[in-house]
């Protein structure tokens, strides 16, 4: 049987759906259902304009923070930390035991570390001249892991 490999820069929604469905089925059989659920934290001003937010999801007992944005008008007001806390609290209610995030922004890195996130990996020159840092945090800070 001959197979061809192609590269697409604009995949169809059907192609993306097929790949996602098959990977989800494989992972579910391998480690159980992810119980993936979106998690959004939105900060709006008095006119209901979005001024800051977090976009991520919970799955397999973890909160993944994909995007965190704060409008310039709210910077320096501890908004990122407040949003992270809200996301972490919701994730804990959903039964999550950990959270993870990544950044290549040095200022964001300091914010995440002040929030209790610890680096567990780095990717140098991503993007060129910066280091992408991957961080994680236990959502049960007083729990001792590995204790029997």
RODRENMAR-493788 format. One line per 3 residues: number of its first residue (from 1); their letters; for each residue z, x, y of C-alpha. Coordinates in steps of 0.1 Angstrom, whole numbers, plus 5000, padded with zeros to 4 digits. Layout:
<rs>
NUM) a) Z,X,Y; ...
</rs>
This chain:
<rs>
1) xxx) 5000,5000,5000; 4990,5014,5034; 5013,5010,5064
4) xxx) 5005,5018,5100; 5030,5028,5127; 5023,5017,5162
7) xxx) 5041,5022,5195; 5045,4992,5218; 5057,4993,5254
10) xxx) 5056,4955,5257; 5068,4941,5224; 5064,4903,5218
13) xxx) 5095,4882,5217; 5086,4874,5180; 5086,4911,5172
16) xxx) 5120,4916,5188; 5134,4885,5171; 5122,4896,5137
19) xxx) 5137,4931,5141; 5170,4916,5154; 5173,4890,5126
22) xxx) 5166,4915,5098; 5191,4941,5112; 5217,4914,5117
25) xxx) 5212,4901,5081; 5215,4937,5068; 5247,4944,5088
28) xxx) 5263,4911,5079; 5258,4919,5042; 5270,4954,5047
31) xxx) 5301,4949,5068; 5305,4912,5074; 5295,4889,5103
34) xxx) 5298,4904,5138; 5309,4872,5154; 5291,4885,5185
37) xxx) 5299,4865,5216; 5288,4872,5252; 5314,4881,5277
40) xxx) 5308,4879,5315; 5332,4885,5343; 5318,4872,5376
43) xxx) 5332,4878,5411; 5318,4854,5437; 5324,4851,5474
46) xxx) 5332,4819,5494; 5295,4810,5494; 5293,4814,5456
49) xxx) 5272,4846,5459; 5278,4870,5430; 5294,4901,5444
52) xxx) 5305,4920,5413; 5304,4915,5376; 5306,4927,5340
55) xxx) 5282,4919,5313; 5290,4927,5277; 5300,4912,5244
58) xxx) 5326,4912,5217; 5317,4919,5181; 5334,4933,5150
61) xxx) 5367,4934,5169; 5354,4955,5198; 5345,4947,5234
64) xxx) 5314,4965,5246; 5309,4967,5283; 5272,4971,5289
67) xxx) 5270,4967,5327; 5296,4968,5354; 5285,4964,5390
70) xxx) 5304,4961,5423; 5287,4952,5456; 5292,4978,5483
73) xxx) 5313,4953,5503; 5339,4952,5475; 5341,4989,5467
76) xxx) 5374,5006,5472; 5394,4974,5466; 5402,4980,5429
79) xxx) 5376,4954,5419; 5363,4973,5389; 5398,4978,5374
82) xxx) 5406,4941,5380; 5373,4930,5363; 5379,4955,5334
85) xxx) 5414,4940,5329; 5400,4905,5329; 5374,4915,5303
88) xxx) 5400,4933,5281; 5424,4904,5283; 5397,4880,5271
91) xxx) 5386,4904,5244; 5422,4906,5231; 5423,4868,5230
94) xxx) 5392,4869,5209; 5410,4892,5185; 5395,4925,5196
97) xxx) 5414,4957,5191; 5393,4981,5211; 5368,4984,5240
100) xxx) 5341,5009,5248; 5318,5017,5277; 5296,5046,5288
103) xxx) 5286,5060,5322; 5268,5089,5339; 5284,5082,5372
106) xxx) 5313,5105,5381; 5330,5079,5402; 5328,5053,5375
109) xxx) 5341,5078,5350; 5373,5083,5370; 5377,5045,5373
112) xxx) 5374,5040,5336; 5398,5069,5328; 5424,5054,5353
115) xxx) 5420,5021,5334; 5430,5040,5302; 5396,5047,5286
118) xxx) 5394,5081,5268; 5362,5100,5264; 5350,5104,5228
121) xxx) 5315,5118,5233; 5291,5132,5258; 5253,5135,5261
124) xxx) 5244,5162,5286; 5214,5158,5309; 5212,5121,5305
127) xxx) 5198,5116,5330; 5188,5151,5339; 5216,5168,5359
130) xxx) 5243,5143,5348; 5263,5138,5317; 5266,5104,5300
133) xxx) 5301,5100,5288; 5312,5075,5261; 5347,5062,5264
136) xxx) 5370,5039,5244; 5403,5022,5248; 5428,5006,5224
139) xxx) 5435,4970,5234; 5468,4973,5216; 5483,5003,5235
142) xxx) 5518,5000,5219; 5505,4996,5183; 5509,5027,5162
145) xxx) 5478,5031,5140; 5480,5045,5106; 5517,5036,5102
148) x) 5525,5019,5069
</rs>
